[in-house]
Protein backbone atom coordinates (compact mmCIF):
# COMPACT_ATOMS: atom_id res chain seq x y z
CA UNK A 1 0.00 0.00 0.00
CA UNK A 2 1.01 3.59 -0.58
CA UNK A 3 1.07 6.24 2.10
CA UNK A 4 -1.61 8.85 2.69
CA UNK A 5 -0.73 12.35 3.86
CA UNK A 6 -2.73 15.16 5.42
CA UNK A 7 -1.28 18.10 3.55
CA UNK A 8 -3.57 20.92 4.67
CA UNK A 9 -6.42 21.62 7.12
CA UNK A 10 -9.17 24.23 6.89
CA UNK A 11 -11.96 25.36 9.19
CA UNK A 12 -15.12 27.40 9.41
CA UNK A 13 -16.48 28.82 12.66
CA UNK A 14 -19.74 30.76 12.24
CA UNK A 15 -19.99 34.26 13.67
CA UNK A 16 -18.04 35.82 16.50
CA UNK A 17 -17.20 33.89 19.69
CA UNK A 18 -20.17 33.79 22.07
CA UNK A 19 -19.54 34.07 25.79
CA UNK A 20 -21.34 32.15 28.53
CA UNK A 21 -23.44 35.18 29.38
CA UNK A 22 -24.56 35.56 25.76
CA UNK A 23 -25.63 31.96 25.19
CA UNK A 24 -29.22 32.27 26.31
CA UNK A 25 -29.69 35.33 24.13
CA UNK A 26 -28.91 33.17 21.11
CA UNK A 27 -30.71 29.97 22.15
CA UNK A 28 -33.58 31.77 23.86
CA UNK A 29 -35.16 31.31 27.27
CA UNK A 30 -37.62 28.42 27.43
CA UNK A 31 -40.99 29.77 28.44
CA UNK A 32 -39.40 33.17 28.95
CA UNK A 33 -37.53 31.92 32.04
CA UNK A 34 -33.75 31.70 32.46
CA UNK A 35 -32.28 28.23 32.93
CA UNK A 36 -31.75 27.15 36.53
CA UNK A 37 -28.90 24.78 35.70
CA UNK A 38 -26.98 26.71 33.01
CA UNK A 39 -24.39 28.20 35.32
CA UNK A 40 -23.76 24.88 37.08
CA UNK A 41 -23.26 23.00 33.81
CA UNK A 42 -20.98 25.71 32.40
CA UNK A 43 -18.92 25.79 35.58
CA UNK A 44 -18.42 22.05 35.22
CA UNK A 45 -17.61 21.90 31.50
CA UNK A 46 -15.19 24.84 31.58
CA UNK A 47 -16.20 26.19 28.17
CA UNK A 48 -15.78 29.96 27.98
CA UNK A 49 -16.65 30.66 24.33
CA UNK A 50 -18.22 28.91 21.38
CA UNK A 51 -19.71 29.65 17.95
CA UNK A 52 -23.33 29.41 16.84
CA UNK A 53 -24.77 29.47 13.34
CA UNK A 54 -27.82 31.20 14.84
CA UNK A 55 -28.38 34.88 15.39
CA UNK A 56 -30.15 36.44 18.40
CA UNK A 57 -33.55 35.81 16.80
CA UNK A 58 -32.71 32.07 16.61
CA UNK A 59 -32.55 32.31 12.82
CA UNK A 60 -30.09 29.95 11.15
CA UNK A 61 -27.40 31.94 9.32
CA UNK A 62 -25.54 28.98 7.79
CA UNK A 63 -26.74 25.48 7.01
CA UNK A 64 -24.64 22.53 8.08
CA UNK A 65 -23.58 21.55 4.57
CA UNK A 66 -22.74 25.20 3.84
CA UNK A 67 -20.36 25.30 6.81
CA UNK A 68 -18.70 22.10 5.58
CA UNK A 69 -18.27 23.60 2.12
CA UNK A 70 -16.67 26.74 3.57
CA UNK A 71 -14.21 24.68 5.59
CA UNK A 72 -13.27 22.78 2.42
CA UNK A 73 -12.74 26.01 0.50
CA UNK A 74 -10.55 27.30 3.34
CA UNK A 75 -8.38 24.17 3.15
CA UNK A 76 -8.06 24.43 -0.64
CA UNK A 77 -7.15 28.12 -0.47
CA UNK A 78 -4.46 27.45 2.12
CA UNK A 79 -3.08 24.66 -0.07
CA UNK A 80 -3.31 26.66 -3.32
CA UNK A 81 -5.11 23.63 -4.72
CA UNK A 82 -7.74 23.70 -7.48
CA UNK A 83 -11.06 21.87 -6.94
CA UNK A 84 -10.55 19.68 -10.02
CA UNK A 85 -7.64 18.03 -8.18
CA UNK A 86 -10.06 16.42 -5.72
CA UNK A 87 -11.46 12.97 -6.57
CA UNK A 88 -13.13 11.95 -3.28
CA UNK A 89 -15.27 13.68 -0.66
CA UNK A 90 -15.98 11.96 2.67
CA UNK A 91 -18.33 14.06 4.81
CA UNK A 92 -19.36 13.53 8.44
CA UNK A 93 -21.96 15.03 10.74
CA UNK A 94 -24.27 14.07 13.57
CA UNK A 95 -27.41 15.79 12.31
CA UNK A 96 -27.58 16.71 8.59
CA UNK A 97 -29.83 19.42 7.20
CA UNK A 98 -31.92 16.93 5.23
CA UNK A 99 -32.97 13.35 5.96
CA UNK A 100 -32.34 12.52 2.30
CA UNK A 101 -30.04 12.76 0.35
CA UNK A 102 -26.83 12.00 2.21
CA UNK A 103 -24.81 14.77 3.83
CA UNK A 104 -21.91 14.38 1.38
CA UNK A 105 -24.25 14.92 -1.56
CA UNK A 106 -25.49 18.15 -0.03
CA UNK A 107 -21.93 19.34 0.63
CA UNK A 108 -20.92 18.46 -2.93
CA UNK A 109 -23.98 20.26 -4.26
CA UNK A 110 -22.87 23.40 -2.44
CA UNK A 111 -19.41 23.13 -4.04
CA UNK A 112 -20.54 24.09 -7.54
CA UNK A 113 -16.95 24.67 -8.61
CA UNK A 114 -16.10 20.99 -7.99
CA UNK A 115 -16.05 18.24 -10.63
CA UNK A 116 -18.05 15.00 -10.43
CA UNK A 117 -16.46 12.74 -7.84
CA UNK A 118 -17.10 9.97 -5.33
CA UNK A 119 -18.92 11.23 -2.24
CA UNK A 120 -19.63 9.24 0.93
CA UNK A 121 -21.63 10.22 4.02
CA UNK A 122 -20.74 9.24 7.59
CA UNK A 123 -23.01 9.72 10.60
CA UNK A 124 -22.72 8.85 14.31
CA UNK A 125 -21.69 11.76 16.54
CA UNK A 126 -17.94 12.02 17.32
CA UNK A 127 -16.99 8.75 15.65
CA UNK A 128 -18.35 9.98 12.31
CA UNK A 129 -15.43 12.33 11.72
CA UNK A 130 -12.90 9.56 12.29
CA UNK A 131 -14.87 7.17 10.05
CA UNK A 132 -14.80 9.73 7.22
CA UNK A 133 -11.07 10.22 7.71
CA UNK A 134 -10.39 6.49 7.63
CA UNK A 135 -12.37 6.00 4.43
CA UNK A 136 -10.59 8.85 2.69
CA UNK A 137 -7.14 7.80 3.90
CA UNK A 138 -7.68 4.17 2.93
CA UNK A 139 -8.81 5.11 -0.57
CA UNK A 140 -5.66 7.21 -1.05
CA UNK A 141 -3.35 4.62 0.51
CA UNK A 142 -4.66 1.84 -1.76
CA UNK A 143 -4.16 3.99 -4.84
CA UNK A 144 -7.88 4.25 -5.64
CA UNK A 145 -7.73 8.04 -5.19
CA UNK A 146 -4.98 10.63 -5.34
CA UNK A 147 -6.52 13.60 -3.51
CA UNK A 148 -9.37 13.25 -1.04
CA UNK A 149 -11.12 15.58 1.36
CA UNK A 150 -12.50 14.48 4.72
CA UNK A 151 -14.80 17.07 6.27
CA UNK A 152 -16.70 17.06 9.56
CA UNK A 153 -19.33 19.65 10.44
CA UNK A 154 -21.82 20.14 13.27
CA UNK A 155 -24.75 22.51 13.68
CA UNK A 156 -26.09 21.64 17.12
CA UNK A 157 -27.39 25.06 18.17
CA UNK A 158 -30.65 24.89 16.24
CA UNK A 159 -31.54 21.69 18.13
CA UNK A 160 -31.59 23.65 21.39
CA UNK A 161 -33.36 26.91 20.56
CA UNK A 162 -36.25 27.58 22.92
CA UNK A 163 -38.97 27.07 20.32
CA UNK A 164 -37.96 23.42 19.94
CA UNK A 165 -39.28 22.69 23.43
CA UNK A 166 -42.11 25.09 24.12
CA UNK A 167 -44.78 23.06 22.29
CA UNK A 168 -44.35 20.12 24.68
CA UNK A 169 -47.23 19.75 27.17
CA UNK A 170 -44.81 19.24 30.07
CA UNK A 171 -43.02 22.51 29.32
CA UNK A 172 -46.32 24.35 28.91
CA UNK A 173 -47.36 22.97 32.30
CA UNK A 174 -44.31 24.62 33.86
CA UNK A 175 -42.05 21.58 34.18
CA UNK A 176 -38.31 21.89 33.59
CA UNK A 177 -36.58 20.51 30.53
CA UNK A 178 -35.29 16.95 31.21
CA UNK A 179 -31.68 17.11 32.34
CA UNK A 180 -30.45 14.68 29.67
CA UNK A 181 -31.38 17.34 27.09
CA UNK A 182 -30.70 20.45 29.23
CA UNK A 183 -27.18 19.13 29.82
CA UNK A 184 -26.42 19.08 26.10
CA UNK A 185 -28.00 22.49 25.55
CA UNK A 186 -25.04 24.13 27.32
CA UNK A 187 -22.39 21.73 26.00
CA UNK A 188 -22.56 21.66 22.19
CA UNK A 189 -21.65 24.24 19.57
CA UNK A 190 -21.17 24.70 15.82
CA UNK A 191 -18.21 24.47 13.47
CA UNK A 192 -16.56 22.57 10.62
CA UNK A 193 -13.09 21.30 9.76
CA UNK A 194 -11.69 19.84 6.54
CA UNK A 195 -8.58 17.72 5.87
CA UNK A 196 -6.89 17.40 2.49
CA UNK A 197 -5.44 13.90 2.09
CA UNK A 198 -3.05 13.20 -0.77
CA UNK A 199 -0.82 10.39 -1.98
CA UNK A 200 2.34 12.42 -1.48
CA UNK A 201 3.56 15.06 1.00
CA UNK A 202 3.88 18.73 0.15
CA UNK A 203 7.28 19.74 -1.19
CA UNK A 204 7.50 22.41 1.53
CA UNK A 205 5.93 22.79 4.92
CA UNK A 206 4.17 20.34 7.15
CA UNK A 207 2.58 17.13 5.88
CA UNK A 208 1.23 14.43 8.13
CA UNK A 209 1.63 10.81 7.08
CA UNK A 210 -1.21 8.56 8.18
CA UNK A 211 0.14 5.17 9.22
CA UNK A 212 -2.89 3.39 10.64
CA UNK A 213 -6.44 3.94 11.81
CA UNK A 214 -8.42 1.49 13.91
CA UNK A 215 -12.21 1.59 14.41
CA UNK A 216 -13.77 -0.45 17.21
CA UNK A 217 -17.42 -0.59 18.26
CA UNK A 218 -18.65 -1.74 21.68
CA UNK A 219 -22.31 -1.29 20.80
CA UNK A 220 -23.11 -4.97 21.34
CA UNK A 221 -22.03 -4.82 25.00
CA UNK A 222 -23.57 -1.56 26.27
CA UNK A 223 -26.81 0.41 26.09
CA UNK A 224 -27.20 3.56 24.02
CA UNK A 225 -25.52 6.59 25.61
CA UNK A 226 -26.44 9.44 23.26
CA UNK A 227 -29.44 9.35 21.00
CA UNK A 228 -32.27 11.14 19.21
CA UNK A 229 -35.45 9.87 17.62
CA UNK A 230 -36.97 8.12 20.63
CA UNK A 231 -38.26 9.21 24.04
CA UNK A 232 -36.53 6.35 25.85
CA UNK A 233 -33.58 4.49 24.33
CA UNK A 234 -34.61 1.27 26.08
CA UNK A 235 -37.77 1.07 23.93
CA UNK A 236 -38.02 0.26 20.24
CA UNK A 237 -40.50 2.95 19.30
CA UNK A 238 -39.03 5.27 16.70
CA UNK A 239 -40.16 8.84 16.15
CA UNK A 240 -41.60 7.57 12.86
CA UNK A 241 -43.95 5.23 14.75
CA UNK A 242 -45.95 8.10 16.23
CA UNK A 243 -49.31 8.97 14.60
CA UNK A 244 -47.74 12.11 13.15
CA UNK A 245 -44.48 14.04 13.10
CA UNK A 246 -46.15 16.68 15.26
CA UNK A 247 -47.01 14.05 17.87
CA UNK A 248 -43.41 12.84 17.93
CA UNK A 249 -42.23 16.41 18.38
CA UNK A 250 -44.64 17.14 21.21
CA UNK A 251 -43.51 13.96 22.99
CA UNK A 252 -39.88 15.10 22.78
CA UNK A 253 -38.89 12.06 20.74
CA UNK A 254 -36.80 14.13 18.34
CA UNK A 255 -34.68 15.83 21.01
CA UNK A 256 -30.99 14.99 21.31
CA UNK A 257 -30.35 13.31 24.67
CA UNK A 258 -27.48 11.81 26.63
CA UNK A 259 -27.64 9.31 29.47
CA UNK A 260 -25.16 11.02 31.77
CA UNK A 261 -25.29 8.09 34.22
CA UNK A 262 -23.25 6.07 31.74
CA UNK A 263 -20.46 8.61 31.32
CA UNK A 264 -18.26 7.31 34.15
CA UNK A 265 -18.16 3.94 32.42
CA UNK A 266 -17.38 5.69 29.14
CA UNK A 267 -14.27 7.22 30.70
CA UNK A 268 -13.21 3.88 32.17
CA UNK A 269 -13.56 2.12 28.81
CA UNK A 270 -11.41 4.76 27.19
CA UNK A 271 -8.60 4.36 29.68
CA UNK A 272 -8.83 0.57 29.40
CA UNK A 273 -8.38 0.91 25.64
CA UNK A 274 -5.33 3.11 26.21
CA UNK A 275 -3.81 0.47 28.51
CA UNK A 276 -4.38 -2.30 25.97
CA UNK A 277 -2.48 -0.30 23.37
CA UNK A 278 0.42 0.21 25.77
CA UNK A 279 0.52 -3.49 26.62
CA UNK A 280 0.54 -4.31 22.91
CA UNK A 281 3.53 -2.01 22.42
CA UNK A 282 1.68 0.30 20.03
CA UNK A 283 1.72 3.32 22.33
CA UNK A 284 4.56 4.69 24.49
CA UNK A 285 3.23 7.55 26.68
CA UNK A 286 6.68 8.90 27.49
CA UNK A 287 7.31 9.51 23.79
CA UNK A 288 4.17 11.62 23.25
CA UNK A 289 4.89 15.34 22.93
CA UNK A 290 1.31 16.52 22.33
CA UNK A 291 -1.92 14.87 23.43
CA UNK A 292 -4.95 16.23 21.56
CA UNK A 293 -7.64 15.04 23.91
CA UNK A 294 -11.26 15.40 22.83
CA UNK A 295 -13.17 15.41 26.11
CA UNK A 296 -16.61 17.02 26.19
CA UNK A 297 -16.22 18.70 29.56
CA UNK A 298 -13.42 19.88 31.84
CA UNK A 299 -15.06 17.72 34.50
CA UNK A 300 -14.01 14.57 32.62
CA UNK A 301 -10.43 15.75 32.23
CA UNK A 302 -9.91 15.31 35.97
CA UNK A 303 -11.24 11.75 35.82
CA UNK A 304 -8.97 10.89 32.88
CA UNK A 305 -5.92 12.33 34.63
CA UNK A 306 -6.70 10.38 37.81
CA UNK A 307 -7.18 7.05 36.04
CA UNK A 308 -4.08 7.44 33.87
CA UNK A 309 -1.99 8.46 36.87
CA UNK A 310 -3.18 5.44 38.85
CA UNK A 311 -2.23 3.21 35.92
CA UNK A 312 1.21 4.87 35.69
CA UNK A 313 0.68 5.80 32.05
CA UNK A 314 -0.05 9.50 32.32
CA UNK A 315 1.04 12.02 29.71
CA UNK A 316 1.98 15.20 31.65
CA UNK A 317 -0.76 17.82 31.38
CA UNK A 318 1.62 20.42 29.98
CA UNK A 319 1.73 18.25 26.85
CA UNK A 320 -2.05 18.30 26.40
CA UNK A 321 -3.60 20.43 23.66
CA UNK A 322 -7.29 21.33 23.45
CA UNK A 323 -9.43 24.20 22.24
CA UNK A 324 -12.56 23.05 24.09
CA UNK A 325 -12.50 26.17 26.26
CA UNK A 326 -12.35 28.64 23.35
CA UNK A 327 -14.22 26.87 20.54
CA UNK A 328 -16.59 24.70 22.52
CA UNK A 329 -17.56 21.11 21.90
CA UNK A 330 -18.19 20.60 18.19
CA UNK A 331 -18.89 16.86 18.18
CA UNK A 332 -17.40 15.00 15.23
CA UNK A 333 -15.68 18.20 14.05
CA UNK A 334 -13.78 18.62 17.34
CA UNK A 335 -10.72 16.56 16.43
CA UNK A 336 -10.55 18.26 13.00
CA UNK A 337 -10.65 21.71 14.60
CA UNK A 338 -8.03 20.76 17.18
CA UNK A 339 -5.74 19.43 14.47
CA UNK A 340 -6.33 22.58 12.42
CA UNK A 341 -5.38 24.88 15.26
CA UNK A 342 -2.28 22.91 16.21
CA UNK A 343 -1.27 22.46 12.55
CA UNK A 344 -1.18 26.23 12.02
CA UNK A 345 0.06 27.22 15.49
CA UNK A 346 3.78 26.88 14.78
CA UNK A 347 4.07 24.58 17.81
CA UNK A 348 4.68 21.37 15.89
CA UNK A 349 8.33 20.46 15.59
CA UNK A 350 9.85 17.71 13.43
CA UNK A 351 10.21 14.48 15.36
CA UNK A 352 7.48 15.20 17.88
CA UNK A 353 4.88 12.59 18.68
CA UNK A 354 1.22 13.64 18.82
CA UNK A 355 -1.84 11.66 19.84
CA UNK A 356 -5.24 13.06 18.82
CA UNK A 357 -7.92 11.36 20.94
CA UNK A 358 -11.32 11.46 19.23
CA UNK A 359 -14.44 10.42 21.04
CA UNK A 360 -12.96 8.80 24.12
CA UNK A 361 -14.48 11.06 26.76
CA UNK A 362 -17.24 12.25 24.53
CA UNK A 363 -20.02 10.21 23.03
CA UNK A 364 -20.97 8.14 20.07
CA UNK A 365 -24.23 6.98 18.63
CA UNK A 366 -23.75 3.97 20.90
CA UNK A 367 -21.13 4.01 23.65
CA UNK A 368 -18.81 6.54 22.15
CA UNK A 369 -15.91 6.50 24.57
CA UNK A 370 -14.67 3.47 22.72
CA UNK A 371 -17.45 3.45 20.17
CA UNK A 372 -14.84 4.25 17.55
CA UNK A 373 -11.13 4.30 18.03
CA UNK A 374 -8.71 5.62 15.52
CA UNK A 375 -4.97 5.89 15.71
CA UNK A 376 -2.67 7.24 13.08
CA UNK A 377 0.89 8.38 12.58
CA UNK A 378 1.57 11.63 10.82
CA UNK A 379 4.95 12.85 9.56
CA UNK A 380 6.44 16.02 8.18
CA UNK A 381 7.73 16.06 4.65
CA UNK A 382 11.31 15.96 5.89
CA UNK A 383 11.37 14.31 9.29
CA UNK A 384 8.99 12.23 11.30
CA UNK A 385 6.20 13.56 13.49
CA UNK A 386 3.99 10.82 14.90
CA UNK A 387 0.34 11.52 15.47
CA UNK A 388 -2.14 9.04 16.85
CA UNK A 389 -5.87 9.42 17.21
CA UNK A 390 -7.85 7.19 19.51
N, C-alpha and C positions, 0 to 999 in steps of 0.2 A: 504494500500500500504506500501511496505517497503521503506527504505531510500536508496538514491544513494549518493556515496561519490567520490569526486575527490581525489585520493590517491597519484598521482604523475603527473608531467608535464614535458614534454621534448620539445626540440626545435632544429631547424637547420637553421642556417644563412649562406648562401653561401659566400665563400671568405672573404677577409679582409674588414673592414669598408671603404667605399668610400666617400671622402670628396666632398664638393660642387665644388671645382675646378677640381676634377677628373671626374665628371659625364659625361661631353661631350666627354671625351676620351673613355669612355665605350659605350655610346649610339651613338656616332658619330655626326659629324656636317652635317646637311642637306644641300646638295648642296655645301659642303665644306665651308660653312659660319657659324660662331658662332651665337647662338641664341641671339636675341635682347631683349628678355623678361626673360631669365633665371635668371639673378640676381634679377630682381624685384620680380619674383615669389618665389624664395628661401628666399629673405628677408622677405616676407610676411609669408611663411609657417614655418619658424624657424628651419627647419630640417638642421642639421649639418653633419650627416653621415647616410649612408644606405648601404644595401648589394645588389649586383647584381649577378645573376647566369650567367652573360655574362663575357667574358674576353675583352681585349682591341681591339680585332679584331671582336667584336660583335658575337662571337661564343658561343653558349649555352653550359655551363659546366655541368649543372644538369637539368634534366627535372623536371617538376612540381611534378609528382607522385613520382619521386626519392627523392625529398626534403621531401615530406610527409612521405615516408617510413623511412628516416633517423631521422626525428623527433620522429616517433613512436619507433624506436630502442633506441633512447636516453632516452625516458620515461621508457621503459622496463628495460634498464640497471640501471637506477637510482633506480627503484623499486625492482631490483633483481627478476624480474618476467619472467617466461618462456612464449614463444609465445603460447604454447598449452593451456594456461590459458584463452586466449582471445576468446570470442564467438560472438563478434559483432564489426564491423568496420563501422563507420559513417564518411565519408570524404567530405570535403567542399572545394570549390575553386570558383573563378570567371571565369577563362578561362583555361579549362583542356588542356592537350597535344593533345588529340584526340577528335573528335566529337563523336565517338562511339568506344568502349563501355564507360560506365559511369566511372567517375573519381575514385570511390571506387574500381572498378574492376581492374583498372590499378595499384592503390596503392597496392592492395592485391596481384596482380601478381608480383610486385616487392619484396614482402615479402615472398620469397620462403620457409622460415623456418616456416611459419604460417600454421595452419591446415585449412581445409575447414570451412567456417563460413558465417554468414549473413553479407552482405556488402551493404550499401546504399549510394547514391551520393546526394549531396546537392549543388545547384548552385544559385547565386544571389548576388554577391558582399558581403558587410560586413555582411548582415543578414544570409548568408549561414553558417558561422561558428557557430552562435547561433542555427540555425535550426538543424545542426548536433549534437550539444551538447544536445539539448532538446530530440531528438530522442533517443540518447544513454542513457540519464539519465532516460527517461520514461521507456524504455525497462528494465533497471536494477531495477527501483523502483517497477514495476509491477511483478517482479519475472521471467520475460521471459528470462533474461540474468543475468549472475553473474559478468562478467568482460567485459566491453566494452571499446573501444577506439574511441574518437572523435578527428579528425585531421583536421586542416585547413591549406592550403598552397596556396601561390600566387607566380606567376612568371610573373610579369608585364613588366619587363625590355625589353624583346624581342618584345613587342608590340610597343616600342618606338625607336628602333634602326633606324638609318637614312635611311637604305635601304627600310624600310617599306613605306616611303613617296616619295622617289625620282622618282618613276615611274609615279606619278600623273602629268597630263598635267599642272595643275596650278603651281605646284612646279617647273617643268621644265621651265615654263614661267617666273620664278623669284618671284612668289607670296609667301607670308609667310604662314606657317602652320596655319590653323584656331586655334583661341585661345582656343576653347573648347577641343581641343586635345593637343595643346602646354602646356596648364595649367597642364594637367595630366602627361605630360612627365617629369616634374620636381617635381612631388608629390609622385609618387608610387614607391615601391621597393619590394624586394623579401624576402621570408622567410616562415617558417612553424612551427607550434606548435601542440603538441599532448597532450591530457588529458586522463589519465586512470581513468575509472569510475567503481567502484565496489559496491557490495551490503553490504559491511562492511568497517569500517575504518581500517587503519593500527594500529597495536598494539603499535607502537612507532612513534613519529613524527607527522607531520601535516597531517590531512585529512580534507577535506572540504565537509560538508554535503549539498547537493542540496535540498532546500525546495520547490521552485516553479520557473517555467519559463513561461513567457507569451509572445506569438507572436501575433503581431497586424499589419495588412497591411492597408495602406491608399491609395492603388493604384487606387481604384475606384473614388477617389475624386481629384486627382492631375495628371498632365502630367508626362511623364517620365523625370527623372532628369539625370540619367547616363545610357548609352546605347552603344551597338555596334551591327553592322549588318544592319544598315540603314543609309543613308546620313542625313535624317531629321526625327526625332522621331515623328513628326506630320503626316507623311505619313504612308502608309501601305505597302510599297514596301520593301520586304526583300532583303538581299544580294543574296538570291537564285533565285530571280526573274529577275536578270540581264541575258543577253544572255550567259555570261560565267563568271567563277570565276575571270578570269583576268579583265573583264570589271568591276566587282564589286570592285576589288582591286584598279583599276585606278580611280574609282569614289570616293574612300575613304569610301565606305560603311562599310568596315570591321574595321575601326579605332574605338578605345574606345574614347568616348566623354562624356562630362559633361556640362549640361546647368547651368553655374555658376550664371545666373540671378535668379535661383530658390533657391539658397543656403540660402539666408536670411530667406525665409519662412521655410526651413528645420530646421534651428536653432529655430525658433519660435515654430514650432510644437513639437520639442523635449522638450522645456521648459514647454509648455502646458501639455505635458504628465507627466512630473515631478510633476507639480502642482496637477494634478488629483490624482496621487498616494498619495500625502501628504493629500489632502482633504479626501481621502478614508481611511486614517489612516494606509496605508501600508508602508509608508516611513516617517522617522523622521530625518531630516537633521542634527540636533544637535547631534544625536547618531552615525553619520558616522565618523569613524576614518580615512579611506582611500577611496578616490574617484578615481577609475581607469577610466579616461575619454578618450574615443577614439574619438578625434577630428582630422580631416585630416590636419589642418593647425593651427599654432599659432594665426593667424588672427581671427579664429572663437572662440578661447578661450576667447578673450576679449569680444565678443558679448555674450557668455554664462554667463560670470561673471556679466556683466551689467544687463542682464535680470533676473538672479537669485537674484541679490542684490535688484533690484527694487521690486521683488516679496517677499522679506524678507524670502527667503528660501535658502540662499547661504551657501555652505560648504566652510569654509575658505581655501584659496589656499594652505596653508602649508600642508593641508591634501590631496592634489591631488597627484596622481602618474601617470606618463606617461613615456614612452620611445620613443615617437615620434621623439625627437630631436637627439637620438643616433642610433635608428634602422630604422627610417623612417616610412612611412605609408604602411603597409603590408595588407591592405584590410581586408578580413574576417579572416586573421591570427592575426590581431593586438591585439584583446582582449586575444587570447591565449598566445601571446608573452608577453603581459603585466602581465598576471597572472603568467606566468612562472618566469619572473624576480622577481616579488614581492614574490612569493612562496619560492624562494631560496635565498632571500636577507637577511633573518634573521630579517626583520622589523616587520613581523606579530607577534602579541602577543595575547595570549588567551583572549577572551572576546571582542576583537576589532570588529567593524562593517566596512565592506568594500562594496563598490558599484562599480562593473565594468559596465561601460556604453559602449555598443557596437552598433555603427552605428548611434548614435543620430546626431552628427555633421559631419557625413561622408556621405555616399551615399548608396543607395540600387539599385536593378534593377529597382525599381519604387518608388520614394520618400522614400529614405532610412533613413531620420532622425527618422521617426517613422515607417518606412517600416516594421521593425521587432523590437519588444521590447522583452527583456528577463530579468527576475529578479530572482535571486536565493540566498538562504541562504547557507552559507558554515560554517562548524564547525570543530574545532580540535577534535582529538580523546578523549580528556579529558575535555575540556571546550569549550564553544561556541564562535565561531567567525562568524559573519554574513556577508555574501557577497551577494550583489545584482548585477545583470547586467540588464541594460535597453537599 
